[in-house]
Amino acid sequence: MTIDEREAEIRDTWNRRSAAVKAILEVQRPQRNHLYWPQLEVDLTVDSIKHAERYPLPCRADQVTKGEGPALFADGSVSSQFASRVPSSAQ
C-alpha cells in the first residue's frame, strides 16, 4: 500500500466516523420529554433514558435486524405498521 492509498484510507475512515458522530449529535427535542435523532430514526423519551429499567423491549434483536419485529418506542408504544402483529400483552 502506498502512502497516498494509506492517507486516502485514513481520510475515508475519519469521514465515516465524523458522519456517525454528527448523526448522534444532531438531536431534536420536539416536545419537552421527547428526543429525536432524524438521521438515525430514533425516538426516545427523556424518562426512558433516565429510567431504562422501566422500559424493557418486548422483541428480540434478531427480529429487528431482519425487519420482522415491531417498531417499538421507549414509552412502550408500537408503530401502527406492526401493531396488529404484536400481542396485546406487549402493547
N, C-alpha and C positions, 0 to 999 in steps of 0.2 A: 504494500500500500504506500502510495506516495504521500508526501507531506500535504499536498493540495487535497488529496482524497480524504486524508485524515481530518483536515480542517473542515472540509465540507460535511463530514460525518458528525463532527462535534457541533457545528452550527445547526445541523438538522436536529440533533438530539436536544440542543438548547432551545430551539424554536418550539419543539413539541412540548417540552417541559414548561416553557413560558406560557404556551396556549392552555395547558392544563391548570396552571396557577391562575391565569386570567379568568378562566371559566369558574373556578372556585370563588374567586374574589368578586365576581360580578353577581352579587346577590341583591335582590329587590325585596322590599317589605310592603306588599300591597295592603296589608292590614296590620294592626298593632301586634298580633300574636301569630303572624304568618310570614314565613320566609320562602322565597322562590329563587332558584337558580335556573334561568332560562336556557342557557347553553347545555346544562346537564339534565334539564327537565325534571328537577327535583323540587317537591313541595314539602315543607316541614312546618310544624307549629313550634313556637318557642318552648312551650311546655314539654313537647316530646324530646327536645334536646336536653332540657334541664332534668327531666324525669323519664329517661328512656325505658326504665323497668316497667313503667305503666303502659307501654305500647308494644307488646310482643307482636311480631309479624306472623300472621297465620298462614304463610305459604313458604315452601322450601325454595332455596336459592336456585336449584336446578330448574324449577318450573319457570322462574323469572327469566333466566338466561335463554331458555328455549322459547320464550314468548307465550307459554301456556298458562302462566299464573295470572291472577288478577293484579291490576294496578292498585296497590294499597297505599293509603296516605297515613301519615303518622297519627292522625286523630282517630284512626280506625275506620274511616270511610273507604269505600271501594269504588273504583271508577265505574261509571254506568255501563261501559262497554263490557265489563265482566261480571256485573252484579248478579246476573241470572245464574252464573256458574258457581258462585260462592255459596256454600251452605249458610243458612240463616244464622247459625251459631257463630260464624266467623265475621258476620257483618256488624 
